[in-house]
Amino acid sequence: MIDVLVGGGGPAGLAAAIHAALAGLEAVVVEPRTAPVDKACGEGVMPGGVAALRGLGVEVTGRELRGIRYLDGTARAEASFRGLGGLGIRRTALHAALHRRALALGVRILPGKVGEVHQSADTVTAAGITARWLIAADGLHSPVRRSLGLELPGRPRGRYGLRRHYRAEPWTDFVEVHWSRHGEAYVTPVGDDLVGVAVLSDSRRGYDDHLAGFPALTASLHGPAATEVRGAGPLLQRVRRRVDGRVLLVGDAAGYLDALTGEGVALALASAGAAVRCVAAGQPGAYERAWVRLTRRHRLLTGALLAASRRPGTARLIVPAASRMPLLFSAAVHALQ
């Protein structure tokens, strides 16, 4: 019998499998898509995520990110990361690197979907495979989470994200967050001639309509679009708990607030590591407490910014306030590390 069955072969699932293999556990990943897998995301990996990847022995290359810059009209605020920088890296490149590392460690990656989950006192069976534990890393709209009744009732009212790349020489080594009354646009250099631009908003308008709300940004996008638009949402996913018997939820499947602070990858890697440590110790219940602890700062900071951005009277004050209080803004950016 295998030790850990991982449902979902995205970054969170592959990280969980790598953690398991490094802990001496046999891991099998079930994933219906062929690697590398793309996804709508900002593609800026925060310093904590870069450190986590290195700790897993995952070799990634990308554009070094020096910090975060907020812009709104003529107002701007910026702060550099301390020590280790971030990385702007194409989602496909990140996925391919994790995939290679998992295979090198002997992780089996099988095509398929998890489907129904059946548990006993000592085992869990899904996708025709019986294991001691199932780590569900099947994404924002996790079928495993839904089938186990772990979602909180009510229709999510979260925001939506859209992303496209442009052929352009990066003009910044910061993640730029452009603010408007309609939402935010995130600029991430991911190559010597490639820039990713993601927009977040409550509205489900088309990408070009969203981007038109940022005239200063569109003036910088001289090159042609290099990729199709990818979308995701609603981003808000409320979860009752992250443990059900021998099943643990990690990554986006564990619950999601918003992409505003760009910590998705770092949190996915952290939750995967915490889940594996708990099952290796035979203490799955400890994972719930660990998840709450490792995401607390993110939830507080993201929740505060999200609440402010949704009020027209305060949304346009965020960047001017940050520019007038650089020490406070720097402290917030350093918290992302």
Helices and strands as residue ranges (DSSP letters): E 2-7, H 11-22, E 27-30, E 44-45, H 47-55, E 63-65, E 67-72, E 75-80, E 86-88, H 91-104, E 108-110, E 118-119, E 124-126, E 129-136, H 143-147, E 160-167, E 174-180, E 183-191, E 194-201, H 207-211, H 215-218, E 230-232, E 243-244, E 247-249, G 251-254, H 264-280, H 285-309, H 312-315, H 318-324, H 326-335
